[in-house]
Each structure stands twice: as C-alpha cells, then as structure tokens.
Amino acid sequence: MSAAPQHVALLLGRTIRVRLEHIGLERQPLMIVDDVLQDPQLMIDAARTTAFYIPEHTNYPGINARLPEAYYRTVITAVRGPLEAAFGLRCSAHLSYFGFFALATTSARDAQAIQRIPHRDSTNPNRLAMVHYLCRGQFGGTGFFRHRSTGFESVDASREPEYVSAAKPELEGTAAS
C-alpha cells in the first residue's frame, strides 16, 4: 500500500453550504455540506495516482486508498464548528480521522451476506461517519434505514445487545440469497 499524494493543495469552495437536517422517527442529525472544495478535480486526480488496496479492517465491498493529509486539514477544519453544533461535541473534543478513497468493485451477486445489508459504523456517540462524493451527476447517495424487527434507526451502546440478537439470525438467513 503506498501513501496518497501529499502535494495536493485544496481550497474550500467559494459557495460552500452547510445545512442540518433531522431524519427518521428518531430525528437523528444529518449534516449536509455542499460544494466543500473549490476544485474537487484535485481529489479525483489524487485518487487516480494513488495505490488502491483491498481493506482487511472492514467488510467494504471494494477497494480503498489513503486520502491526502490536505483533505483532513481543509475539510475537517472547515466543518469542525458545524460538527460540534450538530452533534453536541465539546469544542475541546479530540477528533481523530480515519478516511479513505473507496470504490465499490464487488457486484451484488458476488457480495458476502454482511455486504448486502445496511451497516452501522459504531455505537460510540463521538465517532461520526462522513461520506464525500466526488462523482459528477446524480451518482452515489446514502440510504438510511429502520431495522424491521427492532424498529431501530440508530444503534447506541444500550441498544446494541438487542440489535445484535435480532440481526444475527437475519444475517444468517441472507447467506443463501
């Protein structure tokens, strides 16, 4: 695995827009940031020149590559204040970053059962997930789901045992599909 190009000089978009929505019955916060980069093509070019690898740490149905450090410095710094406000983070909270370019390369037919169901990232309320789409047009998108048998739209530490208990047999039932 090679490092991502570190020479990328990213600037914030001139028309950056941040909005907060609350989704689902549980009214979970969702922060949407549009036009965050002045020139997203720089990130696309960085992705083209870095080495992709098959991740061992996730069930992601594809390949990953490291992000340039400039991405974290530019984007996370710009959205730090709105993140604190939207998710109730203390301004002194330490934010660690783990990110990657990702390309879904596994077909639905070849995906493992765990890759064919909605996933959750963490029960830790201070661990946030972010997706930055670099594609042009109406591609991409993120779905948000309600677990049918529990009715949960989010899973925190108090709900995890019930969710895992309900999801395990459901997941095992998808193996043959």
Secondary structure as the mmCIF struct_conf table of DSSP 4:
data_model
#
loop_
_struct_conf.conf_type_id
_struct_conf.id
_struct_conf.beg_label_comp_id
_struct_conf.beg_label_asym_id
_struct_conf.beg_label_seq_id
_struct_conf.end_label_comp_id
_struct_conf.end_label_asym_id
_struct_conf.end_label_seq_id
HELX_LH_PP_P HELX_LH_PP_P1 SER A 2 PRO A 5
BEND BEND1 GLN A 6 GLN A 6
STRN STRN1 LEU A 12 LEU A 12
TURN_TY1_P TURN_TY1_P1 ARG A 14 THR A 15
STRN STRN2 ARG A 17 ILE A 23
TURN_TY1_P TURN_TY1_P2 GLY A 24 ARG A 27
STRN STRN3 GLN A 28 ASP A 34
BEND BEND2 ASP A 35 ASP A 35
STRN STRN4 LEU A 37 LEU A 37
BEND BEND3 GLN A 38 GLN A 38
TURN_TY1_P TURN_TY1_P3 PRO A 40 PRO A 40
HELX_RH_AL_P HELX_RH_AL_P1 GLN A 41 ARG A 48
TURN_TY1_P TURN_TY1_P4 THR A 49 THR A 49
BEND BEND4 THR A 50 THR A 50
STRN STRN5 TYR A 53 TYR A 53
BEND BEND5 GLU A 56 THR A 58
BEND BEND6 PRO A 61 PRO A 61
STRN STRN6 GLY A 62 ARG A 66
HELX_LH_PP_P HELX_LH_PP_P2 LEU A 67 PRO A 68
HELX_RH_AL_P HELX_RH_AL_P2 GLU A 69 TYR A 71
HELX_RH_PI_P HELX_RH_PI_P1 TYR A 72 ILE A 76
HELX_RH_AL_P HELX_RH_AL_P3 THR A 77 PHE A 87
TURN_TY1_P TURN_TY1_P5 GLY A 88 GLY A 88
TURN_TY1_P TURN_TY1_P6 CYS A 91 SER A 92
STRN STRN7 PHE A 100 ALA A 104
BEND BEND7 THR A 106 THR A 106
TURN_TY1_P TURN_TY1_P7 ALA A 108 ASP A 110
HELX_RH_3T_P HELX_RH_3T_P1 ALA A 113 GLN A 115
BEND BEND8 ARG A 116 ILE A 117
BEND BEND9 THR A 123 THR A 123
TURN_TY1_P TURN_TY1_P8 PRO A 125 ASN A 126
BEND BEND10 ARG A 136 GLN A 138
TURN_TY1_P TURN_TY1_P9 ARG A 148 THR A 150
BEND BEND11 GLU A 153 GLU A 153
TURN_TY1_P TURN_TY1_P10 ALA A 157 ARG A 159
HELX_RH_AL_P HELX_RH_AL_P4 GLU A 160 THR A 174
TURN_TY1_P TURN_TY1_P11 ALA A 175 ALA A 176
#
